[in-house]
Amino acid sequence: MKSKKKVKEEVKIKKIKLFELKLSKIELIHLRDMLSILFPSAEEKTISQALAASEHRTFEEVSLWKKIASLCVDAEVPIDDEAPDYAVVPTGHAPMGVFMLGQDDEDQAKLSFLKEQTENSETSKDIDEE
C-alpha cells in the first residue's frame, strides 16, 4: 500500500501539453538552418545552444533538435555534414552575448553599451570610406 505522501507526490506530476506545428519542406529547412547557426566563439556552439545554456534549457534545446532532425530525415532534408553551415561573424569590434532584455538596470546598461559600440563602428566605417 502506498503512503499518503507518495500519492500526493504522484498527483503533483503534471502532464506536459504538446502543440502541433505543420511545416512545409522549405519552412523545415529554414528552421533547421536557424537552429544550426554557429555562434562566434572559441567553442563550436550554435546560437540556439548558447541561448539554451543562458536560460537553463539545454535539455529542451537538445530535445527540439532531435525532433527537427527526425522530421528532416522523414522529409529527406539533408542534416549534419550534408546540410550547409552558417555562422554569425562580427563585422566590427562589438562584444556579443545572449541575454534577455528588460529585466533590470544591468540589462539596460548592456543594451546601451551595444548601441554605442554599433554607432562607433558605423562612424569608423564612414571615416574609413571618406
Summary of the structure (lengths in Angstrom):
residues: 130
radius of gyration: 21.3
end to end distance: 83.5
largest distance: 83.5
contacts: 259
relative contact order: 0.10
helix: 56%
strand: 2%
